[in-house]
Amino acid sequence: MVMTKPVQGWLKCEITEGMFPDEFGVIGYTTDKNMFSFFIHNSLVDEKEQMVMVSVNGCEDDFCYVLLPCEPYGHPSRMVKVPATSVKIMSWEKVHAA
């Protein structure tokens, strides 16, 4: 696995209206098809692209580990394993694990 310093990225999710005017609901899925969801401030969402800002901690060919911006419902941790095709990385500093 290529390990990285955490970098900013975007995770493709379903973006819905939130409970308040300045937030959105976010629904996503892990590689195991387990659903997670949370509400987040609209500044961390790209509504047009249906993406939420995350911290990308490492990727392999077909999956990435990302840190969600807040605690999700339906998942025990902020760290989730998601399909690599759903992640857009803003910058990439590779550090190969020894």
N, C-alpha and C positions, 0 to 999 in steps of 0.2 A: 504494500500500500504506500502511496505517496502521501506523506504527512505534510501539512502546511501550517504556517502561522495562520491563525484565523484571519480570513479576509471577508470583506463585505460582499454580499451577493443578494440575489433575488430568487425567491422560490415561487414557482407557479402554483397557484391555489384557486379555489373558488372564493370570490370576494362578494360579500353580501352587505346589505345595509346594516348598520349597527343600531344599538339602542339609543344613541345620542347622535346629534348632527355632526360631531367631529370624530366619529369612529366608524370602523367597518368590522363586520364579522368575517372571519377567515376559516375556511375548511380545507384541510389537506389530507394526504394519505401517505403512509410509510410504504416501504418496499414490500411489506407483508400485507398490504391492503387494509391496515388498521387506520381508522379515521382519527384525526385530532382537530380541534377547533379552538378558537379564542377570539376575543375582541381586542382591537388595537387602534391607536390614534391614527387618523388619516394621513399623517405625515410619513408613516412607514409603509404606505400602500401605494402601488401604481395601479389604480383602478382600471385604466384603459388596457394595460397588459395583463391584468389579473395576477399580480405578483405582490409579495410581501418581502420586506427587507429582512435578511437573516445574516448570521455569521457562519461562513463555510469553514469547517474544521478539517476536512480531508475528503478525498474522492478516490474511487477506483474506477474501472471502466464503466460499470453500470449503476453505481450508487454513490451518494455523498452523505456525509454526516454534517448536519446543520444544527445550529443553536437557534431556536426560535426566540423572538423578542420578548416573550412572556410565557408564563405557565399555561399549557394547553389543557382543555377538557378532553377526557378520553385517552390520555397518554400519561404515563407516570413521570415523564422527564421533559425538560426543554430540548434535550438533545434527541434528534430523530434521524433515522436512516431513510433517505428518500431516493427515488430514481434520479440518476444523474441528468436525464433529459429534462427534468423539471427545474434544474438549477442554472442560473445565469450568474457567472462570477464577474465581479467588477475589476479585480486585479488578482494576480496569482503569483505568490512568492513560494516556490517549491523548496522544500527542505527534505531531502531523502533520509528516511530513518536508517540508522545503522544496524 
